[in-house]
Amino acid sequence: MTLPYWLPDAVFYQIFPDRFANGDPNNDPPNVAPWGSPPTIWNFMGGDLRGILQHLDYLLDLGVNALYLNPIFHATSNHRYNISDYYRIDPKLGTLADFHALLEACHANGIRVVLDGVFNHTGRGFFAFNDILENGEHSPYKDWYIIHRFPVRAYGEGQAEDYEAWWGFRSLPKLNTANPQVREFIFGVARYWLQQGIDGWRLDVPNEIDDDAFWQAFRQVVKTTNPDACLIGEIWTADARWVQHFDGLMHYPLREAILGFVDGSLAAPAFAARLEEFVDLYGEHARGMYLPLGSHDTERLMTVLGGEEDKVRLALGLQFAYAGAPAVYYGDEIGLEGGKDPDNRRAFPWDETHWRQGLRAWVQRLIAARKRTPALRRGDFRLVQAKEGQQCVAFGRTLGAEAVLVVANASAIKRHCHLPVAALGWEDGRIVHDLLGQGEGVVAGETLHWDMLPHQVVWLV
């Protein structure tokens, strides 16, 4: 199975559309909340597609070349995972013309656009479920869902009892994907938006559609419509089963390992073992993994790491050096904080006095260095060192004659590292320097000696 040619070179930027930028106040709901007010599960702040388009220069300046947008289809919530109409852009986000304007501008500037595909469940306003609420057991769509009894009570307190729903939430009735009519509807949606020009789908909770035949057919539809389209599955565990259907997965296990290493709860040898395990598990698909350190489903990176910017930089330096396509959750690059949902979905602060400018410059540097270094994007992974008790790890990324040595010190003290580099093809006398800083060193025999500051990461070439 061949990965889309562009995926290993991608640097994703994830946008929660209601919270990135308000480009057209005319489509705001009448009860729109002030920009930057505390996020709730109910409030809208007016972010839209025009807002993204108007800040495309910001994204280009950062260096990203792929966007992942949380759901943009017609729905009643600010997260839009309860879709009412899969063929309509939510009016609070704009129009189909706005979407095409954004898509064309992105493509003209080398940015891919991936949409969120929510196919396990719908909203209560979806036409088929609405018909069931109106007509009960006489509805022609009663087999589009898994109904336990009539009449269906879709509102009120407590979990859904009359029908299957995602995690029991009444507002998210689960589709019956065993029904051929439902499958054809979903496949039609996937095909339609690819024909509109999108570059792939991020699939929401695909493990809840626990059916290999369904995903095999879904993949066939997508790849026959656009062979270069990517499929990214939201799978929270390390599980190779899913790469037969998807080009990559949202690599939350890597996030957990990096954060554990950086905060000291995962020792260096255990961290190194996880890095090797993931590459072995996914093989060629390791280069197609979507690598998040934050998302709309996690606490903010800066918050998780206690507001310590040096630790955030270290985590990012590991993320961007590992196999796969690194992803930045909007605002993480400027140090936006936030706890659990919905606090992790704050409005982007466009007043630059609220930015951690040094952190944004660091992300720019990581992206630029990765772009000009093929081994970081497509190279093989090779563990070099992981010393017990020192909380230091070193690994190589090699592609042909090119090698990058990534060294990370997650301890709070300075370390002097003795790094065996013969396996990277680095011979005695070779001069190496840090792609991310000013340091320089010389290989002595088969060893490179390098001083590491606390919570520092270097990329040596």
C-alpha positions, 0 to 999 in steps of 0.5 A: 500500500503506497502512501500519498506522495506528499504525506511524509513531507506534510506539516499539519496545522489543526484549526477549530473553525469557530475559534481561529479568526472571524473574517465575516461578522455578517454570518455570526449568530445573534448571540455570538460571544465576545472574541476571547471570552471563556469557551463553553460547550454552547457559545459561538465566537464567530470564527469562520472560513473567511477568517482562515483565508484572511490569515493564510499569510500567518500560516505561510509565515509559520511554514505549515503546508497542510490544514486539518479542519474540525467539522465544517458541515451544518450542525447546531454545536460549535464543534459540529460533530452532530452534523445535520447536513453533510452536503452544506457548509455551516452558514455560521462558517460561510458559504460553499463559495467561501470554502472554494476561495479558501481551498483555491488559495491554499492550493495556490500556496502549496497547502493541502486541506483535510476535512473531518469525516464524522460517519459513525453518528449524526446529529438529531437534525439529520434528515433520516433521524428527524424522519424517525422522530416524526414517523416512528416505526413507519419511517422509511429510515428506521433501519438507518439507525440502531433503534431499540424501541419506539417511540424514540425519545431523543431529548431529556436527561440521561443517556439514550435508551431507545437507540444506540448513540455515541457514548450514550449521548442522545444528541449523537445517534449512531448510524447503522453502517451495516445498512447498504443505504447508509454505506452508499450515503457515506461513500457519496459524501466522501466522494463529493467533497473529494470532487470539490477538491479536498486532499483527504479525510481525517476519520472521527472514531473509526474504531466505533465502526468496527468493520473491516469490510466497511473501511476497505470499501470506503478506502476504495471509494476515496482512492478511486476518486483521488489516488493522492488523497490521504486517510487519517484515522483517529485511533488512540491506541497503537494498533497496526490493524488500522493501517490496512485502511488508513494511510496514517493514524493520529499518533496519540501513543507517541504524544503520551510517550514524548510528554512522559519523557519530558515531564520525567514520568517515563525513563529514557530507556522506556521512552526509547523502547516506545520510539522503536516499537512504533516504527517496527509496528507501523513499518512504511506507514510510520512516515504517514502518521499524524503526530499531535502534541495537542488537539481539540480532545486534549489539554493544551501542550503548554498547560500539560507541561506546567507553563514551562516553555523550555519543556514545550520546546523540547517536546516539539523538537522530538515531535518534529524529528520523529517519523511521520507528519507533525501537527500543530494545534492552533495556538500551541505555537504561541503558547496558548493555554487551556485545560480539558474540553471546552477550555482547550478550544479558546479563541486565537489571540490575534493581539501579538502582545499575548504571544510567546514570540520566542516559541513561535520562532522555535516552531518556525525553525523546526519546520524550516529545518525539517523542510530542508532535511529529507532524512527528517521527513523520509529517513529510517529511524535508528536508536543511538543511545538511551542511558538509565538514570540520565534522562537523555535519548539520542536517535538517528534519522538516516536517508542514503548518505544523509544522517541527522542525530537527534539528542534530547536531555529531559533532565533539569541538569546539564549533561555531557553526552558520549555518543557512538556515531559510527553506525551513522557513517560519521568518521573520525574528524567529522565536524557536526553542527546543530541545525537548531542552534549555534553549537559545533563539535568534532567526532573523535574516533567513533564518538561524538562528545556533546554538552546538553543544557537542561531540557534541550534538544539538538539536531546534529548534522 
